[in-house]
Amino acid sequence: MLNRHCVQDRSRRRLTALRSRIPTEEVLTDVRRTLFESLEPNYQTVLGDFWLDIPRPPDIDEEASQCWVSYRGPDADPAPLTDILETNDWMETYAANKLTYHVSMISRAIFVNMPPTG
């Protein structure tokens, strides 16, 4: 798991910027392959056993622009939430504090049939 709790302060900006540097699934696959190939050979199995989950943060701008609020009084026209809430600041805070990435590797266990004892 990669999040703000396991990354040094000076590297947190790079962690939150990582998703924006991976615009497509093809790029994510290339990053996954590069990380897999950087493992020591005795830890490598097959690429399909190595997973990298880097979720996209929620699109708060779209949600906030569709949320109409009345805050100027009962006779005023409603306005989109984006008029009163800075969503960029909210997203930076979300990415810095809540966004979590996962790196997973399936362990391949080998089971040998042993004759029953006794």
VENUR-V829050 format. One record per pair of residues at least 12 apart in sequence whose ideal C-beta (glycine too) atoms are under 8 Angstrom apart, sorted by the first residue. I is the first residue (numbers start at 1). GAP is how many residues later the second one is. D is the distance in Angstrom with one decimal. If there is no record, write none. Layout:
i->I gap->GAP d->D
i->I gap->GAP d->D
This chain:
i->1 gap->99 d->5.9
i->1 gap->100 d->7.3
i->1 gap->101 d->5.6
i->1 gap->102 d->7.5
i->2 gap->13 d->6.4
i->2 gap->98 d->6.9
i->2 gap->99 d->4.3
i->2 gap->100 d->7.5
i->2 gap->101 d->6.8
i->3 gap->12 d->7.8
i->3 gap->96 d->6.8
i->3 gap->97 d->4.2
i->3 gap->98 d->7.2
i->4 gap->92 d->6.1
i->4 gap->93 d->6.1
i->12 gap->84 d->6.3
i->15 gap->86 d->7.7
i->16 gap->76 d->7.5
i->16 gap->79 d->4.2
i->16 gap->80 d->5.8
i->16 gap->83 d->6.5
i->18 gap->36 d->6.4
i->18 gap->83 d->7.2
i->19 gap->35 d->5.5
i->19 gap->36 d->7.6
i->19 gap->37 d->6.0
i->19 gap->38 d->6.8
i->19 gap->80 d->7.7
i->22 gap->32 d->6.1
i->28 gap->24 d->6.7
i->28 gap->26 d->6.6
i->31 gap->21 d->6.5
i->32 gap->15 d->7.3
i->32 gap->18 d->6.4
i->32 gap->19 d->7.3
i->32 gap->20 d->4.5
i->33 gap->14 d->6.2
i->35 gap->15 d->7.2
i->35 gap->17 d->6.6
i->35 gap->68 d->7.4
i->36 gap->14 d->4.4
i->43 gap->62 d->7.7
i->45 gap->60 d->7.8
i->45 gap->61 d->7.4
i->45 gap->63 d->5.4
i->49 gap->56 d->6.0
i->49 gap->57 d->4.1
i->49 gap->59 d->6.9
i->50 gap->53 d->8.0
i->50 gap->54 d->7.4
i->50 gap->55 d->5.3
i->50 gap->56 d->7.9
i->51 gap->51 d->7.4
i->51 gap->52 d->7.3
i->51 gap->53 d->4.3
i->51 gap->54 d->7.6
i->51 gap->55 d->7.9
i->52 gap->49 d->7.5
i->52 gap->50 d->7.6
i->52 gap->51 d->5.7
i->52 gap->52 d->7.9
i->53 gap->48 d->6.3
i->53 gap->49 d->4.1
i->53 gap->50 d->7.8
i->53 gap->51 d->7.2
i->54 gap->47 d->4.8
i->55 gap->44 d->7.4
i->55 gap->45 d->8.0
i->55 gap->46 d->7.4
i->57 gap->34 d->6.2
i->57 gap->37 d->6.1
i->57 gap->38 d->5.5
i->57 gap->42 d->5.8
i->58 gap->36 d->7.4
i->60 gap->27 d->4.8
i->60 gap->30 d->6.0
i->60 gap->31 d->5.6
i->60 gap->34 d->7.6
i->61 gap->21 d->6.7
i->61 gap->26 d->5.2
i->61 gap->30 d->8.0
i->64 gap->16 d->6.8
i->64 gap->17 d->4.2
i->64 gap->18 d->4.6
i->64 gap->21 d->6.1
i->64 gap->23 d->5.2
i->65 gap->15 d->5.0
i->65 gap->16 d->7.4
i->65 gap->17 d->5.0
i->66 gap->14 d->7.4
i->67 gap->13 d->6.7
i->67 gap->14 d->4.3
i->68 gap->12 d->6.0
i->68 gap->13 d->7.5
i->69 gap->12 d->5.6
i->69 gap->15 d->7.1
i->71 gap->13 d->6.3
